[in-house]
Amino acid sequence: MSDNELSPIAQALHDAKSVAIFTHARPDPDAIGSQVGAALMLAALGKQVYVMCLPPIPQPLQFLLNMLPGSCIEYTPEKAANISVDRILVVDTSARQQLEPATAFLESSASKVLILDHHISGDLRHDLIYRDTSAAACVEIVAKLGGILGVAFSKNMATALLAGLVGDTGWFRFDSVTPRTHEIAAKLLDAGASPSELWGRLMQSERKSKLVLLSHAVGHISFYARDRIAAMELSNQDIAEANAETWETEGLIDIPMMVESVVCSVFLSETPEGKIRASLRSKHTVDVNAVCREFGGGGHARAAGCRLPGPLSSARDALVKALERKLG
């Protein structure tokens, strides 16, 4: 997409004196990297910036929030009502479900909302939304926004943006990576971002409970459709026995993809409320976004998610059947 299509959002942010920035619940490196990168850019332009967080924040990502000039504000309706801003920027999502519990607040403030997203699907509707599904990560869009605003990358900006870039591209392994992705990465390295530091921060700073969760998940793996579909699941009991937090399930879905025959990986985990959170991945041929949309979710063609009613077994069976239809 052209810079011209992003210019109205850049102009709206340029004209604003104060901005609140949101991203989706259960944030990943691209979500927090986009949020922090945008916040640092706007602060550099003299804006009053409020970074609104929907907890829980994964512990390995906390170092990005620590680079902010002020604290991240844990969202509550009361706190949001006490903050008066000219604009509200939402990054890395345009899906109502992913923004709970802040959806009602954002919809009541619709005239102020600006959205930057790179996902195929989203049900938030606003006049100022920039959706670039060719972007490997939302931080690519934030980097482009910074260029339009005339902001030079600081080391902290570059670190936040590179964290999002490596997070959403699997360290440049996924087919979403383009020459533009590497061009942006080169600029971020020139500005002082360190891949080796990020590897340590993002990939080597988990708690012991993550490894225990992994052992539980691998212990509950099953194969379908001539080993082309792998499904892993974690119950609330599994999470409690591992003394783990729900955000520590991130990344487990990629484990079955090491098996040559596996085309689709499904990861299911119970929420404290008894709902089933599902993540899907595929290797090149299956559009898991289309599958998740059948269940009210969405995302990317090769990585998507949704929520289903419990129990785990019925959610697993429903998703496996939907994937089997895609595989034929």
N, C-alpha and C positions, 0 to 999 in steps of 0.2 A: 504494500500500500504506500501511497505517496505521502511526502511530508505535508502536502496541502490538506490532506484529510485529517491530519493530526493537529494542524495549526489552530483550529477553533478551540481545542482543549488547552493548547499552550497559551493562547491569548487569554482565555478565561483564568488560568492560573497566574499569568503575568499581571492581570488586573486585580486579582484578589489580594487582600492584606492578610487574610488568615485562612488556613486550610486544615481540615481534618482528613486523615488518611486511614482507610480501612482495607483489610484483606480478609480472605476467607478463614473460617474456623479450621482447626487442625492444620496450621500453616506449615508449608514445606520451605526449602531454601529459596525457591523462586518467589513465593509469596512475601516472606520477610525481606528478602533481598530487594524486591521491587518497592516495598513499603519504606524501608530504610533509605534506599538509594534516592527515591523521590523526595523523602523528607529532608535529606541533606541538601539536595539541589535547591529546594524551595527555601530552606533556611539560609542558604548562601545568597539568595536573592532578597533577603530581608523579610521574608514572610514569617508570620507566627504559625507554627506548625504543631498540630496535635496528632500523635500517632496512637490510634485506637486499636487495642489488641483484644481478640476473642480467645480466651484461654481454653485449653492449656497450651503454653508455648513449649515446644520441645527444648530440652536443656541444651543440646548441641547448637541451637540457633540463638541462644541468649546473647552470645558475644556480639552478634550483629546489632541487637537492640541497645547494647551498652555503648555503641558508637554514636547514639543520638545525643544531641545537646541537652535534651530533657528526658524524663522518664516516659516509657510507654504507659498509656492510660488503659487500665483494664475496663472494658466497656460494661457499663450498666446504663439503663434508661435515665437514671437520675444524673449521672455524670455527663451524659450526652446533652441533657436538657440544660445543664449549667454552662455549656461551652457554646459561645456564639461565634460562628465562622461564616465567611463569605462563600466558601466552596467546600465540597466534600469529594475527595478523590477515592475511588475504589479501584484496587489493582488486583490482577490475576484471577478475577472471577466476575461473572455477570449472572450468577445463579442465586436465586433467593434462598434456597435451602442451605447453601454454603455460608450464608451470612447471618444465619440465626445465632444469637437472639437479637441482632441489630436490624433485621429486615424491616420491621415496622417503623423504626426511626428513620431509616434510609428512604422508605417510601413516603413518609410524611414530609421529608425534606427534598423531594424529587427535583425541584427546580434548581437546587444547588449541586446536584450530583453529576460527577464526571466519571467515566469508566474507561479503564485501559485493560484489555483482555486479549488472550491469544487462543482461547478455547473455542471449539466449534459451536457448542451449545450454551445457552444462557437465557433465562426468562425475565431478567430485569430489562425494562424498556425505558430508555432515556434519550433525549435529543442529542446529547453530547456523549456518545459512546464510540470508542475506537477499537475495533476488533480486527486483529491481524493474525489469521490462523497460519500464516506462513512463518511467523516468528517462532523460533525454537523454545523461547522462554519469554515471559512477560518483561523481564529485565531488558530484552532487546528493544522493546517499545519505550521503556523508561529511558534507556540510553539515547534513543532517537529524540525523545522529548527534551532531554538535557541539551542536545545539540541545537534544537530550535530555540530554546530559551537562552542559549549562549553561555551555558554553565561549563566551566572547565572541571574535569574530573579531579576530585581530591583522592588521596589514598583510601580514605574510608568509603567514599562513594564507589570507587572502583572495586574495593573488596566486597561490598554488599552486592554489587551487580554481578561480579564474577561468581559469587556464591550461588546466586540464582541461576546463572548460566550453566555451571557445572552440575547443579542439582537437577535441572529439568532436562538436560541432555545426557545424563548418565556419564559425565566426564567425556562428552563429545562422542558417545558410542551410538546414539539413536539416529534413525533416518530423518529426524526433523532438523538435523544439523545442516547448515548451508554455508557457502563461502562468507556470507554476511556475519554468521555466528562467529567465525574465526577472526574476521576483521574487527568485530567489536571486542573479542577477547584480547586481541593484540593491543588495542587502545587501552584496555583496562590494565594489562600488564605494564604498559608504558607509564601509566599513572601510579604504579606502585603496588598493585594487587599481587599476592604471592600464592601460586597454586599449591606449593608444598605446605604453606601455613594453612590453607583452606582444607587440604586433605586431612591434616591432623585435627583441625577443628570439627570438620563435618563427618569424617570417616573413622576417626580413632579416639572418640571422646564419649562413647556410650558407657552406660552403667552395666554391671554384671547382669542385672535383670534382663537386659536385651538378649544376652546369650541364652539365658534360661528360657525366655519366650521363644527363641528360635528353636530350641530343642523340643518344646511343646508343639510348635507349629509343624515341624518336620515329622513329629510323631503322629500327627493327625492329617497326613497327606494321603490323598486318594487320586487314582487315575481313571480316565474315562475315554471313550471314543478312540480305542486302540492307542492309548497313551498319548493322545494329542491334547488332551485337557488334563491339567493338574489342579486340584482344589485343596487348599489348606484352610484350617479353621481354628479359631481360638475362642474358648468360652470365657465368661466372666470368672469362672473358677480357675481357669488356666492363668489368667492375668493376675488374679489375687495370689495364687500359689507362687508365682514368679516374683511377687512383690514389685510389680511393674506398673507403669503408667500407660494409659491408652495410646499416647503418642509414640510409645516405643515399638509399636507394631509397624511403623513406617519402614519400608524397604524389604520386609519379609517376602512380599509377593514376588520379588525377582528371583528368589532361590530356585524354584522349580524350572525356571527358564534355562538353566544350565543343561537340562536334559534335551538331547537332540530331537527326540520325537515330539516334545511338548510345543504346541503352537499357541495355546492359550493358558494363562495362569489366573486362577481365581483365589483371592484371599478374603476370608470372612471372619469378622470378629463381632462379638456381642457388645452392645453399649450397656451402660448401667441401667438404662430404661428397658432393656430387653429387645431392642431393635437390632437388626443385623446390618452392619456396615460392610459393604462389599467393594473390593478393588479388583479391576480386571486389567490384564496386559496381554498383548499378542505380538507375534513375530511376523510382521509384514502383510499377512493375508486376510486377517479377520478384523472387521470394524467393531471394536468393543464399545465404542461410543454409541453405535446404533443399538447394541444389545442393552446397554445401561439405560438408554432413553426409553426402552420398553418398560422399565421399572421406575421411571421418573427421575433418572440421573443423567449423567453425560460426562463430557470431557474431551479427550482426543481420540483419534481413530485407533491408536495403539495403546492408549492408557486412559481409563475412565473409571467411574465409580457410581454407586447408587446405594440406597437404603431399602431394606425389605423387612416385612414382618418376620418375627421368629416362628419357630425355633431355627437353629442353625441348619438342621438337616433339610427342612423344607426350602429354605433360601438357597442352599447349595443345589438341591435338585432342580429348582426353577431356573437357576442360571446355567447349569450344565445342559439342560434341555434346550435353552435358547442358543447356547454356543454350538451344540450339536446340529441344530438346524442351519446355522451359518456354515459349519464345516461340510455339511452334506454327507 
